[in-house]
Amino acid sequence: MDPIGKALWLIERDLDGRFDLQTIAEACGMSRFGLARAFVLATGWPVMRYARARRLSRAAYSLVDGAQDILGLALAAGYGSHEAFTRAFREQFGITPEALRASGQLDGIDLREAMRMQPTTTYPLAEPRFEQGEELLIAGLGERFSADKSQGISALWQRFVPYIGKVPGQQGWETFGLCCNPDEDGSFEYIAGVRVSRGAELPAGFRLQRLPARRYAVFRHGGHISSIHETFVAIFQRWLPASGLQAADAPEFERYSGDFDPMAGTGHVEVWVPLRD
């Protein structure tokens, strides 16, 4: 079973459970960020938002059947109080639990039904090489994104381009797209940066991230940069489950060659996926 299908199965099997993103990722043999990114690309939903929507949808069915114990439904859906449940329910469906129960019907309610396992991507992926990566110190501009709303990454690169070659302590002309610091909802920090020898004297607003030496699987992205998400899906949904390896819960990154043109999206691009020892 591919990890996306397994994540869907785990959620459905234990809708009453108190699983979190870390628990699901570990069961799927992936990092939190890797699962969050692959899941939303395959389904259109962040992992935990999908899980919450499934729990709330199940509660909606119970309410139209006349369920009286709203606090019990709240606890089963993972909420600690009637108030928190009502707030989330209204945000999801535009109606309170009490109002839905009184109406006795689901007309106009956008329920989140269980998803079927998606077919594994057929996007072509060359076999990776394996590297014992040295320690890296990356400096650049960073912002937080959610896996389903990452369109702003290209604008981040446009802001960073004028700094290339001018960053204090810059080493080489390669650039890096670093994905790090995921949170429970699957959002992550993306840093467009370069390798530096020191963290001093950086421009205002720059982020600095140190990556320890570790082992990586390195994949060549063969298409235009706009399709790089297809490479990520192929890695995590197809290659990783078949490899018998597991991704480490550590930053992964895109490495762009020194002649890469971020405006045209052309040049040599590699995806470096950290592996568990």
KEGU-117911 format. One record per atom (N, C-alpha, C): x, z negated, y negated; residue in three letters. Coordinates in steps of 0.05 Angstrom, whole numbers, padded with zeros to 5 digits, always signed. Layout:
<atoms>
XZYALA;...
</atoms>
This chain:
<atoms>
+00017+00000+00024MET;+00000+00000+00000MET;+00018+00000-00025MET;+00012+00018-00044ASP;+00028+00019-00068ASP;+00021-00006-00085ASP;+00039-00014-00103PRO;+00035-00040-00118PRO;+00010-00040-00135PRO;+00001-00017-00145ILE;-00023-00017-00162ILE;-00047-00023-00144ILE;-00048-00009-00122GLY;-00070-00014-00103GLY;-00069-00042-00093GLY;-00045-00053-00088LYS;-00043-00081-00078LYS;-00053-00100-00100LYS;-00045-00095-00125ALA;-00054-00113-00147ALA;-00085-00112-00149ALA;-00097-00089-00147LEU;-00126-00087-00148LEU;-00138-00103-00124LEU;-00127-00101-00101TRP;-00137-00115-00078TRP;-00134-00145-00081TRP;-00111-00154-00092LEU;-00107-00183-00096LEU;-00127-00194-00115LEU;-00133-00180-00136ILE;-00152-00189-00156ILE;-00180-00192-00144ILE;-00188-00171-00129GLU;-00215-00171-00117GLU;-00217-00193-00095GLU;-00195-00197-00081ARG;-00196-00217-00059ARG;-00199-00245-00069ARG;-00190-00250-00093ASP;-00189-00278-00103ASP;-00199-00280-00131ASP;-00223-00269-00137LEU;-00233-00271-00164LEU;-00237-00299-00174LEU;-00240-00318-00155ASP;-00243-00346-00163ASP;-00216-00360-00166ASP;-00194-00346-00160GLY;-00167-00358-00161GLY;-00157-00362-00189GLY;-00135-00375-00191ARG;-00122-00381-00217ARG;-00096-00365-00219ARG;-00096-00341-00208PHE;-00071-00325-00209PHE;-00065-00317-00238PHE;-00039-00312-00242ASP;-00031-00302-00268ASP;-00014-00277-00263ASP;-00004-00265-00285LEU;+00011-00240-00283LEU;+00036-00244-00265LEU;+00049-00267-00268GLN;+00073-00272-00252GLN;+00067-00272-00222GLN;+00045-00286-00215THR;+00038-00288-00187THR;+00032-00261-00175THR;+00016-00244-00189ILE;+00009-00218-00179ILE;+00034-00201-00177ILE;+00052-00202-00197ALA;+00076-00185-00197ALA;+00094-00192-00173ALA;+00097-00218-00168GLU;+00114-00227-00146GLU;+00102-00217-00119GLU;+00076-00219-00116ALA;+00063-00210-00092ALA;+00066-00180-00088ALA;+00069-00165-00110CYS;+00072-00136-00109CYS;+00101-00127-00108CYS;+00120-00147-00109GLY;+00148-00140-00109GLY;+00158-00127-00134GLY;+00146-00135-00157MET;+00153-00123-00183MET;+00159-00144-00203MET;+00171-00136-00225SER;+00174-00154-00248SER;+00147-00154-00263SER;+00143-00174-00280ARG;+00119-00176-00296ARG;+00115-00151-00313ARG;+00136-00143-00327PHE;+00134-00120-00344PHE;+00130-00094-00328PHE;+00144-00091-00306GLY;+00141-00068-00290GLY;+00113-00064-00280GLY;+00101-00086-00270LEU;+00073-00085-00261LEU;+00054-00079-00284LEU;+00058-00093-00307ALA;+00040-00089-00330ALA;+00041-00060-00339ALA;+00064-00049-00341ARG;+00067-00021-00350ARG;+00055-00001-00330ARG;+00062-00004-00305ALA;+00052+00014-00285ALA;+00022+00012-00281ALA;+00011-00012-00282PHE;-00017-00017-00278PHE;-00034-00003-00300PHE;-00025-00006-00325VAL;-00041+00005-00346VAL;-00039+00036-00347VAL;-00016+00046-00339LEU;-00013+00075-00337LEU;-00030+00087-00315LEU;-00033+00072-00293ALA;-00049+00082-00271ALA;-00079+00078-00274ALA;-00087+00056-00288THR;-00115+00049-00290THR;-00127+00050-00318THR;-00110+00049-00338GLY;-00120+00047-00366GLY;-00126+00019-00375GLY;-00121-00001-00358TRP;-00127-00029-00364TRP;-00102-00046-00361TRP;-00097-00065-00379PRO;-00077-00086-00374PRO;-00086-00103-00351PRO;-00068-00113-00335VAL;-00074-00127-00310VAL;-00094-00150-00315VAL;-00086-00169-00332MET;-00102-00193-00335MET;-00128-00188-00351MET;-00128-00167-00368ARG;-00153-00160-00381ARG;-00173-00149-00361ARG;-00163-00134-00342TYR;-00180-00123-00321TYR;-00191-00146-00304TYR;-00173-00165-00296ALA;-00182-00188-00280ALA;-00204-00204-00295ALA;-00200-00208-00320ARG;-00220-00223-00336ARG;-00246-00208-00337ARG;-00244-00181-00342ALA;-00269-00165-00343ALA;-00284-00165-00317ALA;-00269-00165-00294ARG;-00282-00166-00268ARG;-00297-00193-00264ARG;-00284-00215-00272ARG;-00296-00241-00270ARG;-00321-00243-00287ARG;-00319-00233-00312LEU;-00342-00234-00330LEU;-00365-00216-00320LEU;-00358-00193-00308SER;-00379-00176-00298SER;-00393-00188-00274SER;-00378-00202-00257ARG;-00391-00217-00235ARG;-00410-00238-00246ARG;-00401-00252-00267ALA;-00418-00272-00279ALA;-00444-00260-00291ALA;-00441-00236-00302ALA;-00465-00222-00313ALA;-00485-00216-00292ALA;-00476-00208-00268TYR;-00495-00203-00246TYR;-00509-00229-00239TYR;-00494-00251-00238SER;-00507-00277-00231SER;-00527-00285-00251SER;-00522-00280-00277LEU;-00540-00288-00298LEU;-00567-00273-00297LEU;-00566-00247-00292VAL;-00591-00232-00291VAL;-00607-00239-00265VAL;-00593-00251-00246ASP;-00607-00261-00222ASP;-00618-00289-00227ASP;-00614-00300-00251GLY;-00626-00325-00258GLY;-00608-00349-00255GLY;-00582-00346-00252ALA;-00564-00369-00249ALA;-00568-00389-00272ALA;-00572-00415-00265GLN;-00577-00435-00286GLN;-00551-00450-00294GLN;-00532-00451-00277ASP;-00508-00467-00282ASP;-00487-00450-00296ASP;-00489-00448-00322ILE;-00471-00431-00338ILE;-00443-00443-00338ILE;-00441-00469-00338LEU;-00414-00482-00337LEU;-00400-00475-00311LEU;-00416-00475-00289GLY;-00404-00468-00263GLY;-00394-00439-00263GLY;-00409-00421-00276LEU;-00400-00393-00278LEU;-00374-00392-00295LEU;-00374-00408-00316ALA;-00350-00408-00334ALA;-00326-00417-00319ALA;-00328-00438-00303LEU;-00305-00448-00287LEU;-00296-00427-00267LEU;-00315-00414-00254ALA;-00309-00394-00234ALA;-00295-00370-00246ALA;-00301-00365-00271ALA;-00288-00342-00285ALA;-00262-00350-00298ALA;-00254-00375-00295GLY;-00227-00383-00305GLY;-00228-00395-00333GLY;-00251-00403-00343TYR;-00253-00415-00369TYR;-00259-00445-00366TYR;-00247-00461-00384GLY;-00248-00490-00382GLY;-00272-00502-00395GLY;-00288-00486-00409SER;-00311-00498-00423SER;-00333-00477-00426SER;-00357-00486-00431HIS;-00380-00468-00437HIS;-00374-00452-00462HIS;-00362-00464-00482GLU;-00357-00451-00507GLU;-00338-00428-00504GLU;-00315-00433-00490ALA;-00295-00412-00486ALA;-00307-00388-00470ALA;-00323-00395-00450PHE;-00335-00374-00434PHE;-00355-00357-00451PHE;-00371-00371-00467THR;-00391-00357-00484THR;-00377-00338-00503THR;-00355-00348-00515ARG;-00340-00331-00534ARG;-00329-00306-00521ARG;-00316-00310-00497ALA;-00305-00287-00483ALA;-00327-00268-00473ALA;-00349-00279-00464PHE;-00372-00263-00455PHE;-00383-00246-00477PHE;-00387-00258-00501ARG;-00397-00243-00523ARG;-00378-00221-00532ARG;-00352-00227-00531GLU;-00332-00206-00539GLU;-00332-00183-00519GLU;-00337-00189-00494GLN;-00337-00168-00473GLN;-00362-00151-00474GLN;-00385-00164-00477PHE;-00411-00150-00474PHE;-00428-00149-00499PHE;-00421-00164-00520GLY;-00437-00163-00544GLY;-00463-00179-00542GLY;-00464-00198-00523ILE;-00488-00214-00519ILE;-00479-00241-00507ILE;-00494-00262-00513THR;-00487-00288-00501THR;-00497-00290-00472THR;-00486-00307-00456PRO;-00495-00311-00429PRO;-00525-00318-00428PRO;-00533-00336-00446GLU;-00561-00345-00446GLU;-00580-00321-00453GLU;-00572-00305-00471ALA;-00589-00282-00479ALA;-00591-00262-00456ALA;-00569-00257-00442LEU;-00570-00239-00420LEU;-00588-00250-00398LEU;-00586-00275-00392ARG;-00603-00287-00371ARG;-00632-00285-00379ARG;-00638-00290-00404ALA;-00666-00288-00413ALA;-00677-00259-00412ALA;-00659-00239-00416SER;-00668-00211-00415SER;-00674-00203-00386SER;-00658-00214-00367GLY;-00662-00207-00339GLY;-00654-00179-00332GLY;-00639-00165-00349GLN;-00631-00137-00342GLN;-00603-00131-00353GLN;-00591-00111-00341LEU;-00564-00104-00348LEU;-00562-00078-00365LEU;-00585-00069-00374ASP;-00586-00044-00390ASP;-00569-00048-00415ASP;-00551-00029-00420GLY;-00534-00029-00443GLY;-00509-00047-00441GLY;-00506-00059-00417ILE;-00482-00076-00413ILE;-00460-00060-00399ILE;-00437-00058-00411ASP;-00415-00042-00400ASP;-00399-00059-00380ASP;-00409-00060-00355LEU;-00396-00076-00335LEU;-00370-00063-00325LEU;-00351-00080-00317ARG;-00327-00070-00305ARG;-00329-00072-00274ARG;-00336-00050-00262GLU;-00338-00050-00233GLU;-00310-00049-00220GLU;-00308-00056-00195ALA;-00283-00056-00181ALA;-00271-00028-00180ALA;-00246-00025-00186MET;-00233+00001-00185MET;-00225+00007-00156MET;-00226+00032-00149ARG;-00215+00041-00124ARG;-00185+00046-00127ARG;-00171+00044-00105MET;-00142+00049-00106MET;-00137+00078-00115MET;-00120+00081-00135GLN;-00114+00107-00146GLN;-00094+00122-00128GLN;-00096+00149-00127PRO;-00076+00164-00112PRO;-00048+00160-00124PRO;-00028+00160-00107THR;-00001+00157-00116THR;+00007+00182-00131THR;+00021+00178-00154THR;+00030+00201-00170THR;+00047+00220-00154THR;+00045+00246-00161THR;+00062+00266-00148THR;+00084+00276-00168THR;+00087+00263-00191TYR;+00106+00271-00210TYR;+00134+00272-00197TYR;+00149+00294-00201PRO;+00175+00296-00187PRO;+00195+00275-00197PRO;+00209+00263-00178LEU;+00229+00242-00185LEU;+00253+00246-00167LEU;+00276+00250-00180ALA;+00301+00253-00165ALA;+00310+00226-00154ALA;+00324+00226-00133GLU;+00334+00201-00122GLU;+00353+00187-00142GLU;+00352+00161-00144PRO;+00369+00148-00165PRO;+00397+00144-00155PRO;+00414+00137-00173ARG;+00441+00126-00166ARG;+00440+00097-00172ARG;+00458+00082-00160PHE;+00458+00053-00164PHE;+00483+00045-00179PHE;+00479+00028-00199GLU;+00501+00020-00217GLU;+00503-00010-00219GLU;+00527-00020-00219GLN;+00531-00048-00226GLN;+00536-00049-00256GLN;+00515-00052-00271GLY;+00516-00050-00300GLY;+00532-00073-00312GLY;+00548-00068-00331GLU;+00563-00088-00346GLU;+00545-00102-00366GLU;+00554-00124-00377GLU;+00539-00138-00398GLU;+00536-00120-00422GLU;+00512-00120-00434LEU;+00506-00104-00457LEU;+00495-00121-00479LEU;+00503-00115-00504LEU;+00492-00128-00527LEU;+00479-00106-00544LEU;+00452-00107-00546ILE;+00437-00085-00559ILE;+00426-00096-00585ILE;+00429-00080-00606ALA;+00419-00088-00633ALA;+00402-00064-00643ALA;+00379-00071-00655GLY;+00362-00050-00666GLY;+00337-00061-00677GLY;+00318-00043-00682LEU;+00292-00050-00692LEU;+00272-00055-00669LEU;+00257-00076-00671GLY;+00239-00083-00649GLY;+00211-00090-00659GLY;+00191-00084-00642GLU;+00164-00092-00647GLU;+00151-00099-00620GLU;+00128-00113-00621ARG;+00113-00118-00597ARG;+00091-00096-00594ARG;+00088-00088-00569PHE;+00068-00069-00562PHE;+00053-00078-00537PHE;+00029-00068-00533SER;+00015-00072-00508SER;+00019-00047-00492SER;+00018-00049-00465ALA;+00023-00026-00448ALA;+00003-00004-00452ALA;-00022-00011-00461ASP;-00042+00010-00466ASP;-00043+00019-00495ASP;-00026+00008-00512LYS;-00025+00016-00540LYS;+00004+00017-00549LYS;+00019+00037-00538SER;+00047+00039-00544SER;+00054+00063-00561SER;+00034+00075-00574GLN;+00039+00100-00589GLN;+00058+00095-00612GLN;+00060+00070-00622GLY;+00077+00065-00645GLY;+00107+00065-00638GLY;+00114+00068-00613ILE;+00142+00068-00606ILE;+00157+00092-00619ILE;+00144+00115-00620SER;+00157+00138-00632SER;+00162+00133-00662SER;+00143+00120-00675ALA;+00148+00113-00704ALA;+00170+00093-00707ALA;+00173+00075-00688LEU;+00195+00056-00689LEU;+00222+00071-00687LEU;+00224+00090-00670TRP;+00248+00106-00667TRP;+00254+00121-00693TRP;+00233+00132-00706GLN;+00237+00146-00731GLN;+00249+00128-00752GLN;+00241+00103-00753ARG;+00252+00084-00772ARG;+00281+00077-00765ARG;+00287+00077-00739PHE;+00314+00069-00731PHE;+00335+00091-00734PHE;+00327+00116-00731VAL;+00346+00138-00731VAL;+00366+00137-00755VAL;+00358+00131-00779PRO;+00377+00131-00801PRO;+00400+00110-00798PRO;+00396+00090-00781TYR;+00416+00070-00777TYR;+00438+00078-00757TYR;+00432+00099-00740ILE;+00451+00106-00719ILE;+00477+00115-00731ILE;+00499+00102-00721GLY;+00525+00108-00731GLY;+00533+00090-00754GLY;+00515+00073-00764LYS;+00520+00056-00786LYS;+00516+00026-00780LYS;+00510+00020-00755VAL;+00505-00008-00747VAL;+00532-00022-00744VAL;+00536-00044-00757PRO;+00562-00059-00755PRO;+00568-00065-00725PRO;+00592-00058-00717GLY;+00601-00063-00690GLY;+00590-00043-00669GLY;+00578-00021-00678GLN;+00566-00002-00659GLN;+00587+00009-00640GLN;+00580+00011-00614GLN;+00598+00021-00594GLN;+00586+00047-00582GLN;+00598+00069-00587GLY;+00588+00094-00576GLY;+00564+00105-00591GLY;+00555+00129-00582TRP;+00533+00142-00595TRP;+00508+00143-00578TRP;+00509+00131-00555GLU;+00484+00129-00539GLU;+00465+00109-00552GLU;+00439+00115-00548THR;+00419+00096-00559THR;+00403+00085-00535THR;+00389+00063-00540PHE;+00375+00049-00519PHE;+00347+00042-00527PHE;+00328+00046-00509GLY;+00300+00037-00513GLY;+00296+00014-00494GLY;+00297-00010-00504LEU;+00297-00035-00488LEU;+00269-00047-00486LEU;+00260-00052-00462CYS;+00234-00065-00458CYS;+00239-00094-00448CYS;+00230-00113-00463CYS;+00237-00141-00457CYS;+00215-00160-00466CYS;+00218-00185-00459ASN;+00201-00207-00469ASN;+00171-00202-00465ASN;+00162-00196-00440PRO;+00133-00192-00435PRO;+00118-00219-00437PRO;+00093-00217-00444ASP;+00076-00241-00444ASP;+00054-00238-00423ASP;+00037-00258-00421GLU;+00018-00260-00400GLU;-00003-00237-00401GLU;-00008-00226-00425ASP;-00027-00204-00427ASP;-00015-00177-00422ASP;+00011-00177-00416GLY;+00025-00152-00411GLY;+00036-00138-00435GLY;+00035-00151-00458SER;+00049-00139-00481SER;+00079-00144-00478SER;+00095-00129-00492PHE;+00124-00131-00490PHE;+00137-00124-00516PHE;+00162-00131-00518GLU;+00178-00124-00542GLU;+00194-00099-00535GLU;+00193-00079-00552TYR;+00209-00055-00549TYR;+00229-00054-00571TYR;+00254-00051-00564ILE;+00276-00049-00584ILE;+00289-00022-00582ILE;+00288-00007-00604ALA;+00303+00018-00607ALA;+00330+00010-00619ALA;+00352+00014-00603GLY;+00377+00004-00613GLY;+00401+00018-00602GLY;+00424+00007-00608VAL;+00450+00016-00599VAL;+00466-00007-00588VAL;+00487-00001-00573ARG;+00504-00022-00563ARG;+00523-00031-00585ARG;+00527-00057-00588VAL;+00545-00068-00608VAL;+00564-00087-00595VAL;+00586-00092-00609SER;+00606-00111-00600SER;+00602-00139-00610SER;+00585-00142-00630ARG;+00580-00168-00642ARG;+00552-00168-00655ARG;+00543-00193-00660GLY;+00516-00195-00671GLY;+00516-00202-00701GLY;+00539-00203-00713ALA;+00541-00210-00741ALA;+00537-00186-00760ALA;+00528-00192-00784GLU;+00525-00172-00805GLU;+00505-00150-00799GLU;+00486-00155-00783LEU;+00466-00135-00777LEU;+00447-00131-00800LEU;+00435-00108-00803PRO;+00416-00103-00824PRO;+00392-00122-00822PRO;+00379-00127-00844ALA;+00355-00145-00844ALA;+00334-00134-00826ALA;+00322-00152-00811GLY;+00300-00144-00793GLY;+00309-00134-00765GLY;+00335-00133-00761PHE;+00345-00124-00735PHE;+00342-00146-00714PHE;+00337-00137-00689ARG;+00336-00155-00666ARG;+00361-00152-00649ARG;+00369-00173-00636LEU;+00393-00173-00619LEU;+00385-00183-00592LEU;+00392-00168-00571GLN;+00385-00175-00543GLN;+00410-00172-00526GLN;+00417-00193-00511ARG;+00439-00192-00493ARG;+00429-00188-00464ARG;+00441-00169-00450LEU;+00434-00164-00423LEU;+00457-00171-00405LEU;+00454-00190-00387PRO;+00476-00197-00369PRO;+00483-00175-00350PRO;+00507-00175-00339ALA;+00515-00156-00319ALA;+00497-00159-00294ALA;+00487-00136-00284ARG;+00470-00137-00260ARG;+00468-00110-00248ARG;+00456-00108-00224ARG;+00453-00083-00210ARG;+00427-00068-00219ARG;+00430-00042-00221TYR;+00407-00025-00230TYR;+00404-00001-00212TYR;+00379+00008-00210ALA;+00373+00035-00200ALA;+00369+00052-00225ALA;+00384+00075-00225VAL;+00384+00092-00250VAL;+00371+00119-00243VAL;+00351+00126-00258PHE;+00336+00151-00254PHE;+00339+00170-00277PHE;+00343+00195-00271ARG;+00344+00215-00292ARG;+00316+00225-00298ARG;+00308+00223-00323HIS;+00282+00234-00331HIS;+00285+00263-00337HIS;+00271+00280-00321GLY;+00276+00308-00323GLY;+00259+00324-00343GLY;+00238+00312-00353GLY;+00220+00327-00371GLY;+00224+00320-00400GLY;+00204+00328-00416HIS;+00204+00321-00445HIS;+00200+00291-00447HIS;+00209+00279-00469ILE;+00207+00250-00472ILE;+00178+00241-00473ILE;+00160+00259-00481SER;+00131+00251-00482SER;+00120+00245-00454SER;+00133+00254-00433SER;+00124+00249-00406SER;+00139+00227-00392SER;+00154+00211-00407ILE;+00171+00190-00393ILE;+00154+00170-00379ILE;+00129+00166-00388HIS;+00112+00147-00374HIS;+00106+00156-00346HIS;+00107+00183-00341GLU;+00103+00193-00314GLU;+00126+00185-00296GLU;+00150+00184-00307THR;+00173+00175-00291THR;+00171+00146-00284THR;+00162+00129-00303PHE;+00158+00101-00297PHE;+00137+00097-00275PHE;+00115+00112-00277VAL;+00094+00109-00256VAL;+00105+00117-00229VAL;+00120+00139-00228ALA;+00131+00149-00203ALA;+00151+00128-00191ALA;+00167+00116-00209ILE;+00186+00096-00200ILE;+00171+00072-00187ILE;+00152+00061-00202PHE;+00140+00036-00193PHE;+00117+00039-00173PHE;+00104+00062-00174GLN;+00082+00066-00156GLN;+00090+00080-00130GLN;+00112+00095-00131ARG;+00120+00110-00107ARG;+00147+00102-00096ARG;+00168+00104-00113TRP;+00195+00100-00103TRP;+00200+00071-00096TRP;+00193+00052-00113LEU;+00199+00024-00108LEU;+00187+00014-00082LEU;+00161+00018-00077PRO;+00150+00008-00051PRO;+00163+00020-00027PRO;+00171+00046-00029ALA;+00184+00059-00006ALA;+00213+00051-00002ALA;+00225+00040-00023SER;+00254+00034-00022SER;+00261+00009-00007SER;+00241-00010-00006GLY;+00247-00036+00006GLY;+00261-00054-00013GLY;+00265-00046-00038LEU;+00278-00062-00058LEU;+00257-00074-00076LEU;+00266-00093-00093GLN;+00248-00106-00112GLN;+00260-00106-00140GLN;+00243-00100-00160ALA;+00253-00101-00187ALA;+00256-00130-00196ALA;+00277-00135-00211ALA;+00282-00162-00222ALA;+00265-00166-00247ALA;+00258-00191-00252ASP;+00243-00198-00276ASP;+00263-00200-00299ASP;+00272-00177-00308ALA;+00292-00175-00328ALA;+00287-00150-00344ALA;+00299-00147-00368PRO;+00294-00124-00384PRO;+00302-00098-00370PRO;+00286-00077-00373GLU;+00293-00051-00364GLU;+00296-00033-00389GLU;+00310-00011-00387PHE;+00314+00004-00411PHE;+00317+00034-00406PHE;+00312+00049-00427GLU;+00318+00077-00427GLU;+00345+00081-00442GLU;+00362+00097-00430ARG;+00388+00103-00443ARG;+00388+00133-00451ARG;+00392+00138-00476TYR;+00392+00165-00487TYR;+00421+00174-00493TYR;+00427+00199-00485SER;+00453+00209-00490SER;+00459+00211-00520SER;+00485+00213-00527GLY;+00493+00215-00555GLY;+00482+00239-00569GLY;+00476+00261-00554ASP;+00465+00285-00566ASP;+00434+00286-00565ASP;+00422+00264-00556PHE;+00393+00264-00555PHE;+00381+00266-00583PHE;+00361+00284-00586ASP;+00347+00288-00611ASP;+00320+00274-00610ASP;+00317+00251-00622PRO;+00292+00236-00620PRO;+00269+00250-00634PRO;+00275+00268-00653MET;+00254+00282-00667MET;+00243+00305-00650MET;+00261+00319-00636ALA;+00252+00341-00619ALA;+00245+00331-00591ALA;+00256+00307-00583GLY;+00251+00297-00557GLY;+00267+00310-00535GLY;+00290+00321-00542THR;+00307+00335-00523THR;+00334+00321-00519THR;+00345+00323-00495GLY;+00370+00310-00489GLY;+00369+00296-00462GLY;+00390+00282-00456HIS;+00393+00269-00430HIS;+00381+00241-00432HIS;+00362+00234-00414VAL;+00349+00208-00415VAL;+00351+00196-00387VAL;+00358+00171-00385GLU;+00358+00156-00360GLU;+00341+00131-00362GLU;+00329+00123-00340VAL;+00314+00098-00339VAL;+00329+00079-00320VAL;+00336+00056-00331TRP;+00352+00036-00316TRP;+00333+00013-00308TRP;+00329+00010-00282VAL;+00311-00010-00271VAL;+00327-00032-00258VAL;+00325-00057-00268PRO;+00341-00079-00256PRO;+00330-00087-00229PRO;+00349-00093-00211LEU;+00341-00099-00183LEU;+00347-00128-00177LEU;+00331-00140-00160ARG;+00337-00166-00150ARG;+00361-00165-00131ARG;+00376-00187-00132ASP;+00399-00188-00114ASP;+00391-00192-00085ASP;
</atoms>
